[in-house]
């Protein structure tokens, strides 16, 4: 990740900032250099959001596997 501070952001913070970056890029008011910096920041933010989503998927899968393992072979009372 090119922006170390991005690693500290929550999913919601990263998503909100990414939405702001996209809005700023869509206006077309930035210079080429500013646009490149915004794009790079947006890429880092998108990566951070994906890391959060991947982590959430892994936690859900582990919880589902744990629940399934806990009920396998058990008879209901």
C-alpha positions as CSV (number, residue, x, y, z in Angstrom):
1,X,0.0,0.0,0.0
2,X,1.5,3.3,-1.0
3,X,-0.3,5.3,1.7
4,X,0.6,3.9,5.1
5,X,-2.1,6.0,6.9
6,X,-4.7,4.1,4.8
7,X,-3.9,0.9,6.7
8,X,-5.3,2.5,9.9
9,X,-8.7,3.4,8.4
10,X,-11.8,1.5,9.2
11,X,-13.9,0.2,6.3
12,X,-16.4,3.0,6.7
13,X,-13.6,5.7,6.7
14,X,-11.9,4.2,3.7
15,X,-15.2,3.9,1.8
16,X,-16.2,7.4,2.6
17,X,-12.9,8.9,1.5
18,X,-12.9,6.8,-1.6
19,X,-16.3,8.2,-2.5
20,X,-14.9,11.7,-2.1
21,X,-11.9,10.9,-4.3
22,X,-14.2,9.6,-7.0
23,X,-16.4,12.7,-6.8
24,X,-13.4,15.0,-7.1
25,X,-12.1,13.1,-10.1
26,X,-15.4,13.1,-11.8
27,X,-15.6,16.9,-11.6
28,X,-12.6,17.1,-13.9
29,X,-11.4,20.3,-12.1
30,X,-8.1,18.9,-10.9
31,X,-4.8,19.2,-12.7
32,X,-3.2,16.2,-14.2
33,X,-0.8,15.9,-11.3
34,X,-3.6,16.3,-8.8
35,X,-5.7,13.7,-10.7
36,X,-2.8,11.2,-10.6
37,X,-2.4,11.7,-6.8
38,X,-6.2,11.3,-6.3
39,X,-6.2,8.2,-8.4
40,X,-3.3,6.7,-6.5
41,X,-5.0,7.5,-3.2
42,X,-8.2,6.0,-4.5
43,X,-6.4,2.8,-5.5
44,X,-5.0,2.5,-1.9
45,X,-8.4,3.2,-0.4
46,X,-10.1,0.6,-2.7
47,X,-7.4,-2.0,-1.7
48,X,-8.1,-1.2,2.0
49,X,-11.8,-1.7,1.5
50,X,-11.2,-5.0,-0.2
51,X,-9.0,-6.1,2.7
52,X,-11.8,-5.4,5.1
53,X,-14.3,-7.2,3.0
54,X,-12.0,-10.2,2.5
55,X,-11.5,-10.3,6.3
56,X,-15.2,-10.2,7.0
57,X,-15.8,-13.0,4.5
58,X,-13.1,-15.1,6.2
59,X,-14.6,-14.5,9.6
60,X,-18.1,-15.4,8.4
61,X,-16.8,-18.6,6.7
62,X,-15.0,-19.6,9.9
63,X,-18.1,-19.0,12.0
64,X,-20.2,-21.0,9.7
65,X,-17.7,-23.9,9.6
66,X,-17.5,-23.8,13.4
67,X,-21.3,-23.9,13.7
68,X,-21.5,-26.7,11.3
69,X,-18.8,-28.6,13.0
70,X,-20.5,-28.1,16.4
71,X,-23.8,-29.6,15.1
72,X,-22.3,-32.5,13.0
73,X,-23.1,-35.8,14.5
74,X,-25.1,-34.5,17.5
75,X,-28.6,-35.6,18.1
76,X,-31.2,-33.2,19.1
77,X,-32.6,-33.6,22.6
